Amino acid sequence: MDTQLKPKKKWNAGHRIWHWLTFLTICGILGTVLLRISFFNSKRNGVIIQNILEKINIQIPVDSLKNLTHAIAEPMWEWHHRLGFILVLLVVFRIILFIYEKTDIKSLFTNPSAILFNKDNYSVIHKIAVTILYAFFYVATIIMSITGIILQLKESLGMNRETLRPIMEMHEFLTVFFILFVLAHIIGIVTAEIKKEPGIVSDMINGGRL
């Protein structure tokens, strides 16, 4: 009988599912934001529509023009809200994994750098920087989810514009953070895959071995 223990995987199935679903969801959310400031920009589309209507001698009130541009972007924002709701569920799923795995807070924040960069060819400063980045990612994801829920339920909560302003600013600030985080994450993983940690991507697919 073979009593040899199987090597422990770097990433269990639950963590891998969470990782890829979170990555795709955040990319989807950021995609809707990029569409909002480009193809679905209300001011730019309003000018385009107004110019077209003027050429055929049609005038519409400014409020109607705003309603029209918002109606054009509404289906895109519906996807933004759906993906935001999925992100909230993923945050809950990550908390469940955290409890199920009986992971302490220190391990939650240090594991990413310890496992992703488990060889001795990375400096201590580099590992600390990665740990801080991932710690901020977890905190930012939770805050992003909370602020998103508040903005979605603002009418039910009876919140006015002044009260919502700091919440909106925080939500937008975290959007910028996530754009930079995704870019830094992709660049870091590609660099590690090519130079110092070949197989790091496949490890997150099949679990890898410690």
PEZIJO-V353342 format. One record per residue. N is the residue number from 1. OMEGA is omega in whole degrees, 0 to 359 (* if undefined). D_FIRST is the distance of its C-alpha to the first C-alpha in Angstrom with 2 decimals. Layout:
n->[N;N]
omega->[OMEGA;OMEGA]
d_first->[D_FIRST;D_FIRST]
This chain:
n->[1;2;3;4;5;6;7;8;9;10;11;12;13;14;15;16;17;18;19;20;21;22;23;24;25;26;27;28;29;30;31;32;33;34;35;36;37;38;39;40;41;42;43;44;45;46;47;48;49;50;51;52;53;54;55;56;57;58;59;60;61;62;63;64;65;66;67;68;69;70;71;72;73;74;75;76;77;78;79;80;81;82;83;84;85;86;87;88;89;90;91;92;93;94;95;96;97;98;99;100;101;102;103;104;105;106;107;108;109;110;111;112;113;114;115;116;117;118;119;120;121;122;123;124;125;126;127;128;129;130;131;132;133;134;135;136;137;138;139;140;141;142;143;144;145;146;147;148;149;150;151;152;153;154;155;156;157;158;159;160;161;162;163;164;165;166;167;168;169;170;171;172;173;174;175;176;177;178;179;180;181;182;183;184;185;186;187;188;189;190;191;192;193;194;195;196;197;198;199;200;201;202;203;204;205;206;207;208;209;210]
omega->[180;183;182;180;177;178;180;180;176;185;177;185;181;181;180;178;179;182;185;177;178;179;181;180;180;177;177;178;179;177;178;178;179;176;181;183;180;186;182;178;188;182;181;179;177;178;180;180;181;180;179;181;179;180;179;174;176;178;176;180;181;180;178;178;178;179;180;180;178;179;178;183;186;179;178;180;175;176;177;181;178;180;176;178;177;178;177;179;179;176;177;179;179;178;177;177;179;180;183;181;181;181;177;185;181;180;180;183;182;180;182;181;181;182;180;183;187;176;184;183;175;181;178;180;180;180;179;180;179;179;179;181;180;176;179;179;180;180;181;180;179;180;178;180;182;180;178;178;180;180;179;184;186;181;179;180;179;183;180;185;182;179;183;186;180;178;177;180;177;179;180;178;180;176;177;178;182;176;180;181;180;179;180;180;181;180;180;181;179;179;179;180;184;190;194;183;178;180;184;179;180;177;180;176;184;177;180;179;175;*]
d_first->[0.00;3.77;6.06;9.04;11.82;13.78;17.26;19.90;22.53;26.14;27.51;26.08;27.26;30.03;31.49;31.46;33.22;35.69;36.37;37.25;39.20;41.11;41.86;43.19;45.12;46.79;47.68;49.18;51.18;52.44;53.32;55.61;57.21;57.92;59.40;61.52;63.13;63.55;63.99;64.47;66.70;69.27;72.16;71.78;71.33;74.29;76.51;75.40;76.11;79.40;80.56;79.74;81.61;84.59;84.96;85.55;87.73;85.37;85.20;82.67;82.55;80.21;78.29;77.75;76.55;74.00;72.82;72.45;70.36;68.15;67.70;66.55;63.88;62.83;60.06;58.47;58.65;57.08;53.99;54.24;54.23;51.33;49.18;50.29;49.12;45.71;45.56;46.29;43.39;41.11;42.36;41.48;38.02;37.54;38.69;36.19;33.38;34.86;34.80;31.39;29.76;31.82;33.17;36.12;39.23;38.81;35.31;36.62;39.25;37.42;34.14;35.81;37.03;34.00;31.59;34.03;35.16;32.25;33.34;36.08;38.52;40.21;42.96;42.93;45.96;44.21;41.24;43.71;45.72;42.73;41.74;45.33;45.55;42.46;43.70;47.02;45.34;43.74;47.06;49.08;46.97;47.55;51.28;51.62;50.22;52.52;55.62;54.87;54.73;58.00;59.73;58.58;59.91;63.00;65.45;63.77;63.66;67.35;66.88;69.78;69.80;70.32;67.36;65.11;66.20;63.94;60.99;61.70;62.09;58.75;57.11;58.76;57.87;54.18;54.48;55.63;52.75;50.20;51.87;51.62;48.06;46.83;48.67;47.36;43.79;43.95;45.68;43.23;40.13;41.71;42.73;39.28;37.68;40.15;40.42;37.80;34.89;34.10;31.76;32.92;34.06;30.92;28.94;31.10;30.29;26.52;25.79;25.08;22.77;23.78]
